[in-house]
Amino acid sequence: MRDVYADTAPVAPSDVDIYKRRLARERQARLAAEAIIEEKSRELFEANQELALLLSGSVKVLTDVLAMARPEVFQKASKVQRWAGRIAPHLNIGRPWVLNLAAMLYPLGILSLPDDIATKYVRDQALSDKERTLVAESSQAAHDLLCNIPRMQSIARAVLYCHKGFDGSGFPPDGVKGEDIPQSARVLKVLIDLANDSTGVGCRRDFVAMIKRKHLYDFEILKVAYQHLNRPRGQPDADGQVLALSLGSLRPDDVVNRDIVDDDNRLLLAAGAQLSEITIRRLRALNKGKRAIDVVEIVRK
C-alpha cells in the first residue's frame, strides 16, 4: 500500500526557527508601536490638560472683566448659565461645554455699546428699535473677540447667533434660520429673553409672553425651559437652603433669592444672580457707601 505521506517533504527545523524569529520580531514591533502610541497619547492628554487650563484661565479673565465693568450684565449671565446647566440634561446637547461657556460669555459685546445704551439695557429700561438692534449687533463684537482664543470658534458662533430668531429674524441678517442656527445659540435665545424679562424688582418669569412670540424660538427648547424653569411665586430660584445672611456671611456660588435693593429701591442685584467674589466685594463696598444693605436672602446648596 502506497504511503500517502511519502511525497510530503518534512519541515526543516531551520524553517521553524525562521518562523518563530519572525513572530518574535512582529511581537517586538507591535509592543514598540503600542509604547509609542501610549506615550503620544499621554503627551496629547497633557497638552489638552494644559490647553483646558489656558482656556479656563482666559474665560475667567473675560468674566472677571465683565463683572467689574458691568456687574448688572454679569448677574444676568450667571443666571443664564445656571439655567442652561439645569435644562441641558433634558436636551440632546452634543457638546454641553460649548453651551456652558457661551452662556458665560455672550454679554461681552455689551462692553462695545455706548454707555447710555448699555446702561439702559442693564437696567431693563425701554429701548428703541434702533437701540435693540445695536444690542443684538453687539454679539458680533463678542464673536470677534472670542475668535482670537484657540478652540473658541464654536463658542464664538453660538454667541454670534444667540439673538437670532428661529424664524430667521434678528442678527445676523444672513438668512440662517431654524435648525441651521447652532443649537447652543437656540438655547441661549430662549434663556436670554427669559432673563431679560425676569430681571428687576418684582419681575417674574413670563413664559406667557414668550409663548405669544413663539416664532422666535425653537419650540422644543422653549417647552423644556418651561417644564424645568417655571416656578411659582415665592419658590426659590435655585435648589438648596434659603438663608437670610449678613454681607459678611455670603459665599461665592450663593444664589440671590430676593432682589437686593438700596434705600431708594434701586436694584443692586436681581433674584437669581449667582454671587462671586467680585459681586460680594461690590455689595460690601456699596454698603460702606451708605446704601444700607443689612441682610441678603440667598439660596445655598
C-alpha positions as a Markdown table, in Angstrom:
| # | Residue | x | y | z |
|---|---|---|---|---|
| 1 | Met | 0.0 | 0.0 | 0.0 |
| 2 | Arg | 1.4 | 3.4 | -1.0 |
| 3 | Asp | 2.4 | 5.7 | 1.8 |
| 4 | Val | 0.2 | 8.8 | 1.5 |
| 5 | Tyr | 2.9 | 10.8 | 3.3 |
| 6 | Ala | 5.7 | 9.7 | 1.2 |
| 7 | Asp | 5.6 | 12.7 | -1.1 |
| 8 | Thr | 5.3 | 15.2 | 1.7 |
| 9 | Ala | 8.6 | 16.9 | 2.4 |
| 10 | Pro | 9.4 | 17.2 | 6.1 |
| 11 | Val | 9.5 | 20.7 | 7.6 |
| 12 | Ala | 13.1 | 21.6 | 8.2 |
| 13 | Pro | 14.0 | 22.8 | 11.7 |
| 14 | Ser | 15.5 | 25.9 | 10.2 |
| 15 | Asp | 12.2 | 26.9 | 8.7 |
| 16 | Val | 10.5 | 26.6 | 12.1 |
| 17 | Asp | 13.2 | 28.7 | 13.7 |
| 18 | Ile | 12.8 | 31.4 | 11.0 |
| 19 | Tyr | 9.0 | 31.4 | 11.6 |
| 20 | Lys | 9.5 | 31.8 | 15.3 |
| 21 | Arg | 12.0 | 34.6 | 14.9 |
| 22 | Arg | 9.6 | 36.4 | 12.5 |
| 23 | Leu | 6.8 | 36.1 | 15.1 |
| 24 | Ala | 9.2 | 37.4 | 17.8 |
| 25 | Arg | 10.2 | 40.4 | 15.6 |
| 26 | Glu | 6.5 | 41.1 | 14.8 |
| 27 | Arg | 5.7 | 41.0 | 18.5 |
| 28 | Gln | 8.5 | 43.3 | 19.4 |
| 29 | Ala | 7.4 | 45.7 | 16.7 |
| 30 | Arg | 3.9 | 45.6 | 17.9 |
| 31 | Leu | 5.0 | 46.3 | 21.5 |
| 32 | Ala | 7.2 | 49.1 | 20.4 |
| 33 | Ala | 4.3 | 50.6 | 18.4 |
| 34 | Glu | 1.9 | 50.3 | 21.4 |
| 35 | Ala | 4.5 | 52.0 | 23.6 |
| 36 | Ile | 4.9 | 54.9 | 21.1 |
| 37 | Ile | 1.1 | 55.2 | 20.9 |
| 38 | Glu | 0.8 | 55.2 | 24.7 |
| 39 | Glu | 3.5 | 57.9 | 25.0 |
| 40 | Lys | 2.0 | 60.1 | 22.3 |
| 41 | Ser | -1.5 | 59.6 | 23.9 |
| 42 | Arg | -0.1 | 60.7 | 27.2 |
| 43 | Glu | 1.6 | 63.7 | 25.7 |
| 44 | Leu | -1.6 | 64.6 | 23.9 |
| 45 | Phe | -3.6 | 64.3 | 27.1 |
| 46 | Glu | -1.2 | 66.5 | 29.0 |
| 47 | Ala | -1.3 | 69.0 | 26.1 |
| 48 | Asn | -5.1 | 69.0 | 26.2 |
| 49 | Gln | -5.0 | 69.5 | 30.0 |
| 50 | Glu | -2.7 | 72.5 | 29.6 |
| 51 | Leu | -4.9 | 73.9 | 26.9 |
| 52 | Ala | -8.0 | 73.4 | 29.1 |
| 53 | Leu | -6.3 | 75.3 | 31.9 |
| 54 | Leu | -5.3 | 78.0 | 29.4 |
| 55 | Leu | -8.9 | 78.2 | 28.1 |
| 56 | Ser | -10.3 | 78.2 | 31.6 |
| 57 | Gly | -8.0 | 81.0 | 32.6 |
| 58 | Ser | -8.9 | 83.0 | 29.6 |
| 59 | Val | -12.6 | 82.6 | 30.3 |
| 60 | Lys | -12.0 | 83.6 | 34.0 |
| 61 | Val | -10.2 | 86.8 | 32.9 |
| 62 | Leu | -13.0 | 87.7 | 30.5 |
| 63 | Thr | -15.8 | 87.1 | 33.0 |
| 64 | Asp | -14.0 | 89.0 | 35.7 |
| 65 | Val | -13.6 | 91.9 | 33.4 |
| 66 | Leu | -17.3 | 91.8 | 32.6 |
| 67 | Ala | -18.2 | 91.5 | 36.3 |
| 68 | Met | -16.2 | 94.6 | 37.2 |
| 69 | Ala | -17.2 | 96.7 | 34.1 |
| 70 | Arg | -20.9 | 95.8 | 34.0 |
| 71 | Pro | -21.9 | 93.8 | 37.2 |
| 72 | Glu | -25.6 | 94.0 | 36.2 |
| 73 | Val | -24.8 | 92.2 | 32.9 |
| 74 | Phe | -22.8 | 89.6 | 34.7 |
| 75 | Gln | -25.6 | 88.8 | 37.1 |
| 76 | Lys | -27.8 | 88.0 | 34.0 |
| 77 | Ala | -25.1 | 85.9 | 32.5 |
| 78 | Ser | -24.7 | 83.9 | 35.7 |
| 79 | Lys | -28.5 | 83.3 | 35.7 |
| 80 | Val | -28.5 | 82.2 | 32.1 |
| 81 | Gln | -25.5 | 79.9 | 32.7 |
| 82 | Arg | -27.2 | 78.3 | 35.7 |
| 83 | Trp | -30.5 | 77.8 | 33.8 |
| 84 | Ala | -28.5 | 76.3 | 30.9 |
| 85 | Gly | -27.0 | 73.8 | 33.2 |
| 86 | Arg | -30.4 | 72.9 | 34.5 |
| 87 | Ile | -32.1 | 72.2 | 31.2 |
| 88 | Ala | -29.1 | 70.8 | 29.2 |
| 89 | Pro | -29.6 | 67.2 | 30.6 |
| 90 | His | -33.1 | 67.3 | 29.2 |
| 91 | Leu | -31.9 | 68.3 | 25.7 |
| 92 | Asn | -29.8 | 66.3 | 23.3 |
| 93 | Ile | -26.8 | 68.6 | 23.6 |
| 94 | Gly | -23.8 | 67.2 | 21.8 |
| 95 | Arg | -21.2 | 69.4 | 23.5 |
| 96 | Pro | -22.6 | 70.9 | 26.7 |
| 97 | Trp | -19.4 | 72.7 | 27.5 |
| 98 | Val | -20.0 | 74.9 | 24.4 |
| 99 | Leu | -23.3 | 75.9 | 25.8 |
| 100 | Asn | -21.9 | 76.5 | 29.3 |
| 101 | Leu | -19.1 | 78.8 | 28.1 |
| 102 | Ala | -21.3 | 80.6 | 25.6 |
| 103 | Ala | -23.8 | 81.3 | 28.4 |
| 104 | Met | -21.0 | 82.9 | 30.4 |
| 105 | Leu | -19.5 | 84.9 | 27.6 |
| 106 | Tyr | -22.4 | 86.1 | 25.5 |
| 107 | Pro | -22.7 | 89.5 | 27.1 |
| 108 | Leu | -19.1 | 90.5 | 26.3 |
| 109 | Gly | -20.3 | 92.5 | 23.4 |
| 110 | Ile | -22.2 | 94.8 | 25.7 |
| 111 | Leu | -18.9 | 96.4 | 26.6 |
| 112 | Ser | -18.7 | 97.7 | 23.0 |
| 113 | Leu | -22.0 | 99.7 | 23.3 |
| 114 | Pro | -22.2 | 103.4 | 24.0 |
| 115 | Asp | -22.5 | 103.9 | 27.8 |
| 116 | Asp | -26.1 | 105.3 | 27.6 |
| 117 | Ile | -27.4 | 102.3 | 25.7 |
| 118 | Ala | -25.5 | 99.8 | 27.8 |
| 119 | Thr | -26.9 | 101.5 | 31.0 |
| 120 | Lys | -30.5 | 101.3 | 29.7 |
| 121 | Tyr | -30.0 | 97.7 | 28.7 |
| 122 | Val | -28.6 | 96.5 | 32.0 |
| 123 | Arg | -31.3 | 98.5 | 33.9 |
| 124 | Asp | -34.1 | 97.0 | 31.8 |
| 125 | Gln | -35.2 | 100.4 | 30.6 |
| 126 | Ala | -37.2 | 100.6 | 27.4 |
| 127 | Leu | -35.1 | 100.6 | 24.3 |
| 128 | Ser | -35.9 | 102.0 | 20.9 |
| 129 | Asp | -35.9 | 99.7 | 17.8 |
| 130 | Lys | -32.5 | 101.1 | 16.8 |
| 131 | Glu | -31.1 | 100.5 | 20.3 |
| 132 | Arg | -32.4 | 97.0 | 20.4 |
| 133 | Thr | -30.7 | 96.4 | 17.1 |
| 134 | Leu | -27.4 | 97.7 | 18.5 |
| 135 | Val | -27.7 | 95.4 | 21.4 |
| 136 | Ala | -28.2 | 92.4 | 19.1 |
| 137 | Glu | -25.3 | 93.5 | 16.9 |
| 138 | Ser | -23.0 | 93.7 | 19.9 |
| 139 | Ser | -22.9 | 89.9 | 19.6 |
| 140 | Gln | -20.6 | 90.4 | 16.6 |
| 141 | Ala | -18.1 | 92.2 | 18.8 |
| 142 | Ala | -18.2 | 89.3 | 21.3 |
| 143 | His | -17.8 | 86.8 | 18.4 |
| 144 | Asp | -14.7 | 88.6 | 17.0 |
| 145 | Leu | -13.1 | 88.8 | 20.5 |
| 146 | Leu | -13.7 | 85.1 | 21.2 |
| 147 | Cys | -12.3 | 84.0 | 17.8 |
| 148 | Asn | -8.9 | 85.2 | 19.0 |
| 149 | Ile | -8.8 | 82.5 | 21.6 |
| 150 | Pro | -7.8 | 78.9 | 20.5 |
| 151 | Arg | -10.6 | 76.3 | 20.4 |
| 152 | Met | -13.3 | 79.0 | 20.9 |
| 153 | Gln | -14.7 | 79.1 | 17.4 |
| 154 | Ser | -17.8 | 77.0 | 18.1 |
| 155 | Ile | -18.4 | 79.1 | 21.3 |
| 156 | Ala | -18.0 | 82.3 | 19.3 |
| 157 | Arg | -20.5 | 81.1 | 16.7 |
| 158 | Ala | -23.1 | 80.3 | 19.4 |
| 159 | Val | -22.6 | 83.8 | 20.8 |
| 160 | Leu | -22.9 | 85.4 | 17.4 |
| 161 | Tyr | -26.3 | 83.7 | 16.8 |
| 162 | Cys | -27.7 | 84.0 | 20.4 |
| 163 | His | -30.1 | 86.8 | 19.5 |
| 164 | Lys | -31.2 | 85.2 | 16.2 |
| 165 | Gly | -34.9 | 84.3 | 15.9 |
| 166 | Phe | -35.8 | 80.8 | 15.0 |
| 167 | Asp | -37.7 | 82.3 | 12.1 |
| 168 | Gly | -34.5 | 83.9 | 10.8 |
| 169 | Ser | -35.3 | 87.3 | 12.1 |
| 170 | Gly | -32.7 | 89.3 | 14.1 |
| 171 | Phe | -29.0 | 89.4 | 14.0 |
| 172 | Pro | -27.0 | 88.5 | 12.0 |
| 173 | Pro | -29.2 | 89.1 | 8.9 |
| 174 | Asp | -27.7 | 86.2 | 6.9 |
| 175 | Gly | -30.7 | 84.1 | 6.0 |
| 176 | Val | -29.8 | 81.4 | 8.6 |
| 177 | Lys | -32.9 | 80.1 | 10.4 |
| 178 | Gly | -34.5 | 77.1 | 12.1 |
| 179 | Glu | -32.2 | 74.2 | 13.0 |
| 180 | Asp | -29.4 | 75.7 | 10.9 |
| 181 | Ile | -28.9 | 78.1 | 13.8 |
| 182 | Pro | -26.4 | 76.4 | 16.3 |
| 183 | Gln | -28.2 | 74.5 | 19.0 |
| 184 | Ser | -26.4 | 76.3 | 21.8 |
| 185 | Ala | -27.5 | 79.6 | 20.3 |
| 186 | Arg | -31.1 | 78.5 | 20.1 |
| 187 | Val | -31.0 | 77.6 | 23.8 |
| 188 | Leu | -29.4 | 80.9 | 24.7 |
| 189 | Lys | -32.1 | 82.8 | 22.7 |
| 190 | Val | -34.7 | 81.3 | 25.0 |
| 191 | Leu | -32.8 | 81.8 | 28.2 |
| 192 | Ile | -31.5 | 85.3 | 27.4 |
| 193 | Asp | -35.0 | 86.6 | 26.6 |
| 194 | Leu | -36.3 | 84.9 | 29.7 |
| 195 | Ala | -33.6 | 86.5 | 31.8 |
| 196 | Asn | -34.3 | 89.9 | 30.3 |
| 197 | Asp | -38.0 | 89.6 | 31.0 |
| 198 | Ser | -37.5 | 88.4 | 34.6 |
| 199 | Thr | -34.7 | 90.7 | 35.9 |
| 200 | Gly | -35.7 | 93.7 | 38.0 |
| 201 | Val | -37.6 | 94.4 | 41.2 |
| 202 | Gly | -40.9 | 92.5 | 41.3 |
| 203 | Cys | -40.3 | 90.7 | 38.0 |
| 204 | Arg | -41.0 | 87.1 | 37.5 |
| 205 | Arg | -40.5 | 84.6 | 34.6 |
| 206 | Asp | -43.0 | 85.4 | 32.0 |
| 207 | Phe | -43.4 | 82.4 | 29.8 |
| 208 | Val | -46.8 | 83.5 | 28.6 |
| 209 | Ala | -45.3 | 86.5 | 26.8 |
| 210 | Met | -42.7 | 84.2 | 25.2 |
| 211 | Ile | -45.2 | 81.8 | 24.0 |
| 212 | Lys | -47.1 | 84.6 | 22.3 |
| 213 | Arg | -43.9 | 85.2 | 20.3 |
| 214 | Lys | -43.1 | 81.5 | 19.9 |
| 215 | His | -42.0 | 82.0 | 16.3 |
| 216 | Leu | -38.7 | 83.4 | 17.7 |
| 217 | Tyr | -37.8 | 80.2 | 19.5 |
| 218 | Asp | -37.1 | 76.6 | 18.9 |
| 219 | Phe | -40.4 | 75.5 | 20.5 |
| 220 | Glu | -39.0 | 72.2 | 21.8 |
| 221 | Ile | -36.4 | 74.1 | 23.7 |
| 222 | Leu | -39.0 | 76.6 | 25.0 |
| 223 | Lys | -41.1 | 73.7 | 26.3 |
| 224 | Val | -38.2 | 72.1 | 28.1 |
| 225 | Ala | -37.3 | 75.5 | 29.6 |
| 226 | Tyr | -40.9 | 75.9 | 30.8 |
| 227 | Gln | -41.0 | 72.4 | 32.3 |
| 228 | His | -37.8 | 72.9 | 34.3 |
| 229 | Leu | -37.6 | 76.6 | 35.0 |
| 230 | Asn | -41.2 | 77.7 | 35.6 |
| 231 | Arg | -41.6 | 78.2 | 39.4 |
| 232 | Pro | -44.5 | 79.6 | 41.4 |
| 233 | Arg | -44.0 | 83.0 | 43.1 |
| 234 | Gly | -42.1 | 82.6 | 46.4 |
| 235 | Gln | -40.4 | 79.4 | 45.4 |
| 236 | Pro | -36.6 | 79.6 | 45.5 |
| 237 | Asp | -34.9 | 80.2 | 42.1 |
| 238 | Ala | -32.3 | 77.5 | 42.9 |
| 239 | Asp | -32.3 | 74.3 | 44.8 |
| 240 | Gly | -30.9 | 74.5 | 48.3 |
| 241 | Gln | -31.5 | 76.1 | 51.7 |
| 242 | Val | -32.9 | 79.6 | 51.9 |
| 243 | Leu | -30.9 | 81.8 | 54.3 |
| 244 | Ala | -31.1 | 85.4 | 55.4 |
| 245 | Leu | -27.5 | 86.4 | 55.9 |
| 246 | Ser | -25.3 | 89.5 | 56.6 |
| 247 | Leu | -22.9 | 90.6 | 53.9 |
| 248 | Gly | -20.0 | 89.1 | 55.9 |
| 249 | Ser | -21.6 | 85.6 | 55.7 |
| 250 | Leu | -22.0 | 85.5 | 52.0 |
| 251 | Arg | -20.1 | 83.0 | 49.9 |
| 252 | Pro | -19.3 | 82.7 | 46.2 |
| 253 | Asp | -21.9 | 80.5 | 44.4 |
| 254 | Asp | -24.7 | 81.6 | 46.8 |
| 255 | Val | -27.8 | 82.4 | 44.7 |
| 256 | Val | -29.8 | 85.6 | 45.4 |
| 257 | Asn | -33.3 | 84.5 | 46.3 |
| 258 | Arg | -34.8 | 88.0 | 46.6 |
| 259 | Asp | -34.0 | 91.2 | 44.7 |
| 260 | Ile | -31.4 | 93.3 | 46.5 |
| 261 | Val | -32.3 | 96.9 | 46.5 |
| 262 | Asp | -31.0 | 100.0 | 48.3 |
| 263 | Asp | -32.9 | 102.5 | 50.4 |
| 264 | Asp | -34.1 | 104.3 | 47.2 |
| 265 | Asn | -35.5 | 101.0 | 45.9 |
| 266 | Arg | -32.8 | 100.8 | 43.2 |
| 267 | Leu | -32.0 | 97.3 | 42.0 |
| 268 | Leu | -28.4 | 96.2 | 43.0 |
| 269 | Leu | -28.7 | 92.5 | 42.3 |
| 270 | Ala | -31.7 | 90.7 | 41.0 |
| 271 | Ala | -33.1 | 87.4 | 42.3 |
| 272 | Gly | -31.4 | 84.5 | 40.5 |
| 273 | Ala | -27.9 | 86.1 | 40.4 |
| 274 | Gln | -25.1 | 83.8 | 41.4 |
| 275 | Leu | -22.7 | 85.5 | 43.7 |
| 276 | Ser | -18.9 | 85.7 | 43.0 |
| 277 | Glu | -16.0 | 87.1 | 44.9 |
| 278 | Ile | -16.4 | 90.3 | 42.8 |
| 279 | Thr | -20.1 | 90.8 | 43.4 |
| 280 | Ile | -19.7 | 90.2 | 47.1 |
| 281 | Arg | -17.0 | 92.8 | 47.3 |
| 282 | Arg | -19.2 | 95.2 | 45.4 |
| 283 | Leu | -22.1 | 94.7 | 47.8 |
| 284 | Arg | -19.8 | 95.3 | 50.7 |
| 285 | Ala | -18.4 | 98.5 | 49.1 |
| 286 | Leu | -22.0 | 99.7 | 48.4 |
| 287 | Asn | -22.9 | 99.1 | 52.0 |
| 288 | Lys | -19.9 | 101.2 | 53.1 |
| 289 | Gly | -21.3 | 103.9 | 50.8 |
| 290 | Lys | -24.4 | 104.0 | 53.0 |
| 291 | Arg | -26.6 | 102.0 | 50.7 |
| 292 | Ala | -27.9 | 100.2 | 53.8 |
| 293 | Ile | -27.7 | 96.6 | 52.7 |
| 294 | Asp | -28.2 | 94.8 | 56.0 |
| 295 | Val | -29.5 | 91.3 | 55.2 |
| 296 | Val | -29.4 | 89.3 | 51.9 |
| 297 | Glu | -31.7 | 86.4 | 51.3 |
| 298 | Ile | -29.9 | 83.7 | 49.4 |
| 299 | Val | -30.1 | 80.0 | 48.5 |
| 300 | Arg | -27.2 | 77.9 | 49.4 |
| 301 | Lys | -26.6 | 74.3 | 48.4 |
